[in-house]
Amino acid sequence: MAYTIDHTTFTYAFDGKGALRLVIPHDLAVEKIASDLRNLLNR
């Protein structure tokens, strides 16, 4: 009997109210992640 688990390859960023703000794929360039996070924090 095989047992498998599928894991997500995304990181999720939530705001202070618990709302999903960003979904970051595992292979996204660091520069793009940093840019997205900066934009989110500057709102």
PyMOL CGO cylinders between C-alpha atoms (Angstrom):
from pymol import cmd
from pymol.cgo import CYLINDER

trace = [
    CYLINDER, 0.00, 0.00, 0.00, 1.53, 3.30, -1.09, 0.3, 1, 1, 1, 1, 1, 1,
    CYLINDER, 1.53, 3.30, -1.09, 1.20, 6.48, 0.92, 0.3, 1, 1, 1, 1, 1, 1,
    CYLINDER, 1.20, 6.48, 0.92, 1.73, 9.79, -0.84, 0.3, 1, 1, 1, 1, 1, 1,
    CYLINDER, 1.73, 9.79, -0.84, 1.38, 13.40, 0.21, 0.3, 1, 1, 1, 1, 1, 1,
    CYLINDER, 1.38, 13.40, 0.21, 1.27, 16.31, -2.18, 0.3, 1, 1, 1, 1, 1, 1,
    CYLINDER, 1.27, 16.31, -2.18, 2.94, 19.43, -0.80, 0.3, 1, 1, 1, 1, 1, 1,
    CYLINDER, 2.94, 19.43, -0.80, 2.47, 22.91, -2.12, 0.3, 1, 1, 1, 1, 1, 1,
    CYLINDER, 2.47, 22.91, -2.12, 5.35, 24.62, -3.87, 0.3, 1, 1, 1, 1, 1, 1,
    CYLINDER, 5.35, 24.62, -3.87, 4.09, 28.07, -2.99, 0.3, 1, 1, 1, 1, 1, 1,
    CYLINDER, 4.09, 28.07, -2.99, 4.74, 30.48, -0.15, 0.3, 1, 1, 1, 1, 1, 1,
    CYLINDER, 4.74, 30.48, -0.15, 1.80, 32.56, 0.98, 0.3, 1, 1, 1, 1, 1, 1,
    CYLINDER, 1.80, 32.56, 0.98, 1.97, 36.11, 2.37, 0.3, 1, 1, 1, 1, 1, 1,
    CYLINDER, 1.97, 36.11, 2.37, -0.91, 37.38, 4.50, 0.3, 1, 1, 1, 1, 1, 1,
    CYLINDER, -0.91, 37.38, 4.50, -1.59, 40.87, 5.79, 0.3, 1, 1, 1, 1, 1, 1,
    CYLINDER, -1.59, 40.87, 5.79, -2.24, 41.77, 9.43, 0.3, 1, 1, 1, 1, 1, 1,
    CYLINDER, -2.24, 41.77, 9.43, -5.95, 41.02, 9.03, 0.3, 1, 1, 1, 1, 1, 1,
    CYLINDER, -5.95, 41.02, 9.03, -5.28, 37.53, 7.71, 0.3, 1, 1, 1, 1, 1, 1,
    CYLINDER, -5.28, 37.53, 7.71, -6.10, 38.30, 4.07, 0.3, 1, 1, 1, 1, 1, 1,
    CYLINDER, -6.10, 38.30, 4.07, -4.00, 36.56, 1.44, 0.3, 1, 1, 1, 1, 1, 1,
    CYLINDER, -4.00, 36.56, 1.44, -1.87, 39.18, -0.32, 0.3, 1, 1, 1, 1, 1, 1,
    CYLINDER, -1.87, 39.18, -0.32, 0.77, 37.23, -2.26, 0.3, 1, 1, 1, 1, 1, 1,
    CYLINDER, 0.77, 37.23, -2.26, 1.22, 33.74, -3.62, 0.3, 1, 1, 1, 1, 1, 1,
    CYLINDER, 1.22, 33.74, -3.62, 4.90, 33.18, -4.35, 0.3, 1, 1, 1, 1, 1, 1,
    CYLINDER, 4.90, 33.18, -4.35, 5.93, 30.19, -6.49, 0.3, 1, 1, 1, 1, 1, 1,
    CYLINDER, 5.93, 30.19, -6.49, 9.06, 28.35, -5.38, 0.3, 1, 1, 1, 1, 1, 1,
    CYLINDER, 9.06, 28.35, -5.38, 10.98, 29.19, -8.54, 0.3, 1, 1, 1, 1, 1, 1,
    CYLINDER, 10.98, 29.19, -8.54, 10.32, 32.94, -8.60, 0.3, 1, 1, 1, 1, 1, 1,
    CYLINDER, 10.32, 32.94, -8.60, 13.47, 35.04, -8.80, 0.3, 1, 1, 1, 1, 1, 1,
    CYLINDER, 13.47, 35.04, -8.80, 14.61, 36.58, -5.51, 0.3, 1, 1, 1, 1, 1, 1,
    CYLINDER, 14.61, 36.58, -5.51, 14.54, 40.05, -7.05, 0.3, 1, 1, 1, 1, 1, 1,
    CYLINDER, 14.54, 40.05, -7.05, 10.86, 39.63, -8.00, 0.3, 1, 1, 1, 1, 1, 1,
    CYLINDER, 10.86, 39.63, -8.00, 9.94, 38.34, -4.54, 0.3, 1, 1, 1, 1, 1, 1,
    CYLINDER, 9.94, 38.34, -4.54, 11.70, 41.30, -2.93, 0.3, 1, 1, 1, 1, 1, 1,
    CYLINDER, 11.70, 41.30, -2.93, 9.95, 43.72, -5.28, 0.3, 1, 1, 1, 1, 1, 1,
    CYLINDER, 9.95, 43.72, -5.28, 6.54, 42.20, -4.58, 0.3, 1, 1, 1, 1, 1, 1,
    CYLINDER, 6.54, 42.20, -4.58, 7.11, 42.32, -0.82, 0.3, 1, 1, 1, 1, 1, 1,
    CYLINDER, 7.11, 42.32, -0.82, 8.31, 45.94, -1.00, 0.3, 1, 1, 1, 1, 1, 1,
    CYLINDER, 8.31, 45.94, -1.00, 5.19, 46.89, -2.96, 0.3, 1, 1, 1, 1, 1, 1,
    CYLINDER, 5.19, 46.89, -2.96, 3.00, 45.13, -0.42, 0.3, 1, 1, 1, 1, 1, 1,
    CYLINDER, 3.00, 45.13, -0.42, 4.69, 46.83, 2.54, 0.3, 1, 1, 1, 1, 1, 1,
    CYLINDER, 4.69, 46.83, 2.54, 4.50, 50.28, 0.94, 0.3, 1, 1, 1, 1, 1, 1,
    CYLINDER, 4.50, 50.28, 0.94, 0.69, 50.19, 0.62, 0.3, 1, 1, 1, 1, 1, 1,
]
cmd.load_cgo(trace, "trace")
